[in-house]
Amino acid sequence: MDVSLSVRRFNPDASRPEPYFQEYGIQVEKSATVLDALIKIREEVDGTLTLRCSCRSAICGSCAMRVNGQAALACNTKVVDAVEQAGGSVVVEPAGNLEVIKDLVVDFQPFWGKVRDVEPWLQTAGPEPEQEYIAPNEDMLHLAGVMSCIMCGACVSDCTVLEVDPNFLGPAALAKAYRFVGDPRDDANAGRLSNLNEYGGVWDCTRCMQCVEACPKGVDPMGRIMALRDRAMEAGFTNSHGARHAEAFTESVEHSGRVDELRLPIKSKGGIFNVPEMLKLVPVGLRAQMKGKRPPIIHRKNPGQHNVRRIFEKVEDKR
Amino acid sequence: MKYAFYPGCVSRGAAPELFAATVEACAKLGIELDFEPMKTASCTGSGVLQEKNQRLGDTLNARTFALAERSGLPLLTICSTCQGVMSQANQRLKSDPGYLAEVNADLSEEGLEYGGNADPRHLLWVLVEDLGLDKLKSMVVRPMTGFRVAPFYGCYLVRPSSALDLDEKPERRDSLERVIEAVGAQVVDFPGKTLCCGFPILMINETNAVKMVANHTTDAKSRGADAMVTPCPLCHLNLDGYQPQASSMHAQPIDLPILHLPQMLGLALGIDPKAMRLNKHIVSTEKLLSEVAISA
C-alpha cells in the first residue's frame, strides 16, 4: 500500500537548527508497522533520518515516539491503523517532554536520573538469608503488572504535568517506586514514602490518565501513583496539601454526601491559621463572591445521609 | 426522553450557572430531568476519595446505580469527572461478580441492590446518541454562525477509553466538536482539547495548575477561538476562575470566555443568557454575547 508519513525533523548541526516536518511517500506491506516504514525511509529514501530502535518486538522499549500526536512504540503500531486514525498522512514526532537530540531521538538522561532518584533496588534490613530472599507468591502478584515496564518513556512523553514542570518525578519513576514500596521484602518504606511525599512526588500527579493510555505494557502508572498516595497516608505522611485535600474531601462526603467547596481549599491548605496560604485564596474568593459563585456558607447534608455514612463505617471497618 | 438527573456537587456549589443552564437547555430540548431518584445520592468521590479508599468509592457509586435502577430511568450526568468516575466504578463492578456481591452486601441494610445494569450517560453523549444531532440542529433558533469555539473535554470523558466504551461507541470521541458544529459554530481544533486543565492539583500545586490554564487558553486563542466550551464544571472552575492568574503569568490578558456545554446549547436554542447566568463568569462573556448579537 502507498502511505505518506509526515516526520518531524531536527538537525542540531544545521546552520539554523529549527524543527520542521518532512513528507515521505513510500510503499509498504499491509502488515507493516510504523517502525518498518521509518526504517524503509532511512534505508531507501533518506539515510539522514535518525531514530532509535532495536528489537522490533515491543520488548526493548527503544522506539517510543509520538504517532498522530500520541505516544506509542513505533514497532507496535500498524501503519494501516495509523493511516486510518490520521485520515491522511501519518504524523510522526519524537517523544514529548524530553529534549530532542536529532530527529526522532530524544535525550533519556533526565528519565534515567529520575528512575535513579527513587532508588530502584531492594533495600533490606536484618541479617542476610543464607539463600535468596523469599516472598510469598500472592504478595508479589500485584507487582506483576508494574514489573512489565520496559522503560520506553511513552508515559513520560505524554505526561501533562511534565509539560509544565520538569521537576515532577513522572509516571515511569513513580511506577518504579511503587514496585519497591509494594515489595514485601523491602524494608526502606519509611524513607521511600517520605521522599515521595515531597514536592515533585506522588501528589503532583493530576490523575489525567494520559500515562495509562500511552503505556504499551499495561503498567497503569497512575494507578500505582494512587496506591502510593494511599500507602503514604496510611504510613502517617499526612502533612501535605495533597494528603489534607484527600482527607478533607473524604470527610466532607462522609458528613454531608457531597463536597464542601468552601471549606475544602481552607482545610487542604492547612487551615485558617496558615496565613500566607489563606491570603493567596483571597483574590479567588473575592472574585467568586462578586460573581455570585461563592459556595453556600451553610453546607447542608443530603437527605438520607445516614445511609451514606453507614457505608463509610462498613467499608472502613474492613481495612 | 426522561432521565434520573445526577447534578453533581459543583453545579450546586461553585458553578450554579451550570445547574441553571442545564435545566433551561434540557427543558427546550425535551430532555426531561427527574430530580427525585438522585435526591439522596452521594458524591462520586471524584477520584480523590478513591485515593484513600477505592472500595469505598465503588460502594458509594454502586448505591447511586442501585437508586437509578430502582427508578427505572437512565442516569444522566453533567460533569466529565462524575461521568468518568462512575464509568470506571461501573466497569469494576460489572466485570467481577464476586466483587459486586461483596459491595452489595454493604448496601443491603438500606434495601438496595445493584443489579449491574446502570448505564450512566453524560449530557454530551445523550445529545449525540439519544437526541441525535439532526434533531438538535432542527431546534436551533439562533445559529452561532461565524462563532469560533474550541472544545475542552475534561480528562475523565476521554480516558480510560475502555471504561468509557470509546471503541464500541466511537462517536463519543469527537462528540463535542459535532455539537459545536450542530449549533452552527466553527470548531477551533487544538491539541490541548483532551488534556488536563490542571484542576485536580489546584490545591496542591497551584503554579502547575495555572500554567496548564495559561497554555490551553492562549493556544486556543492564538488559533482564533472566540470562546471555549467544556462539558466539565471542574475544568470550568480552573479555566475560567483561574484565568486572571494565568493572564498575569503571561503578563497580558488572555480574555477567553469559557462556556459550559448547556450554556452554548442554550444560546443557540434562544434562551436568555441571564437565565443561564452567563453574566456570572469570572472571564466576562459580554463581548462575546454582543458579537453574536445577544445582550447579557
Contacts between the chains, C-beta under 8 A, distances in Angstrom:
chain1	res1	chain2	res2	distance
A	69	B	191	6.2
A	160	B	195	5.2
A	160	B	196	4.1
A	160	B	212	6.9
A	161	B	196	7.9
A	161	B	201	7.5
A	161	B	208	6.2
A	163	B	212	7.9
A	163	B	215	7.5
A	164	B	198	7.9
A	164	B	208	5.0
A	164	B	211	4.0
A	164	B	212	5.9
A	164	B	215	7.0
A	165	B	205	7.5
A	165	B	207	7.7
A	165	B	208	4.9
A	165	B	211	7.5
A	168	B	208	8.0
A	199	B	205	7.6
A	203	B	201	7.6
A	203	B	204	5.1
A	203	B	205	7.6
A	204	B	201	6.3
A	204	B	204	6.8
A	204	B	205	5.4
A	204	B	208	6.8
A	205	B	201	7.6
A	206	B	155	7.6
A	206	B	196	4.6
A	206	B	198	6.4
A	206	B	199	8.0
A	206	B	200	4.8
A	206	B	201	5.2
A	206	B	209	7.9
A	206	B	212	7.9
A	207	B	47	5.3
A	207	B	155	7.3
A	207	B	200	5.2
A	208	B	155	4.4
A	208	B	159	7.2
A	208	B	195	6.8
A	208	B	196	3.7
A	208	B	200	7.8
A	209	B	155	5.8
A	209	B	156	7.9
A	209	B	159	3.8
A	209	B	160	5.6
A	210	B	155	7.9
A	210	B	159	7.0
A	210	B	195	7.2
A	210	B	196	7.5
A	212	B	159	6.6
A	212	B	160	5.4
A	213	B	159	5.2
A	213	B	160	6.3
A	213	B	161	6.7
A	226	B	50	6.9
A	226	B	51	5.4
A	226	B	54	7.8
A	229	B	51	4.7
A	229	B	52	8.0
A	230	B	51	6.2
A	230	B	52	6.3
A	230	B	53	7.5
A	233	B	51	7.9
A	233	B	52	6.5
A	240	B	204	7.8
A	241	B	203	5.8
A	241	B	204	4.5
A	241	B	205	7.8
A	242	B	204	4.7
A	245	B	48	6.8
A	245	B	203	5.0
A	245	B	204	6.3
A	246	B	48	5.5
A	246	B	49	7.4
A	246	B	51	4.7
A	246	B	52	5.2
A	247	B	52	7.4
A	249	B	46	7.1
A	249	B	48	4.4
A	249	B	49	6.0
A	250	B	48	7.5
A	250	B	49	4.9
A	250	B	52	5.3
A	250	B	53	7.5
A	250	B	56	7.9
A	253	B	42	6.0
A	253	B	43	4.8
A	253	B	45	6.8
A	253	B	49	5.9
A	253	B	60	7.4
A	257	B	40	7.5
A	257	B	41	7.7
A	257	B	42	4.3
A	257	B	43	6.5
A	258	B	9	4.2
A	258	B	12	7.4
A	258	B	13	7.7
A	258	B	42	6.7
A	258	B	43	4.6
A	259	B	9	4.2
A	259	B	10	7.7
A	259	B	13	6.9
A	259	B	43	5.7
A	259	B	46	7.2
A	261	B	9	7.1
A	261	B	10	7.2
A	261	B	13	4.3
A	261	B	14	4.7
A	262	B	13	7.9
A	264	B	203	7.3
A	265	B	203	5.6
A	268	B	203	4.0
A	268	B	204	7.4
A	269	B	203	6.8
A	280	B	206	7.4
A	283	B	244	7.5
A	284	B	241	6.5
A	284	B	242	7.3
A	287	B	241	7.3
A	287	B	244	7.0
A	287	B	282	5.4
A	288	B	14	6.8
A	288	B	241	7.0
A	288	B	282	7.5
A	291	B	280	4.7
A	291	B	281	6.8
A	291	B	282	6.1
A	292	B	16	7.3
A	292	B	277	7.6
A	292	B	280	5.3
A	293	B	14	5.7
A	293	B	15	7.0
A	293	B	16	6.9
A	293	B	17	7.6
A	293	B	241	7.8
A	293	B	280	6.2
A	293	B	282	7.6
A	294	B	14	7.6
A	295	B	13	4.1
A	295	B	14	5.1
A	296	B	13	7.2
A	302	B	39	7.5
A	302	B	40	5.8
A	302	B	41	7.5
A	302	B	42	6.7
A	303	B	39	5.8
A	303	B	40	5.3
A	304	B	39	7.6
A	304	B	40	3.5
A	305	B	40	7.5
A	307	B	40	6.7
A	307	B	63	7.5
A	307	B	110	4.7
A	308	B	40	7.7
A	308	B	42	4.6
A	308	B	60	6.8
A	308	B	63	7.3
A	310	B	109	6.4
A	310	B	110	7.4
A	311	B	56	7.2
A	311	B	59	5.2
A	311	B	60	6.2
A	311	B	63	6.6
A	311	B	106	5.8
A	311	B	107	7.4
A	312	B	56	6.7
A	314	B	59	7.9
A	314	B	106	4.7
A	315	B	53	6.7
A	315	B	55	5.6
A	315	B	56	4.4
A	315	B	59	5.5
A	315	B	106	6.2
A	316	B	53	7.0
A	316	B	56	6.8
A	318	B	55	7.4
A	319	B	53	7.2
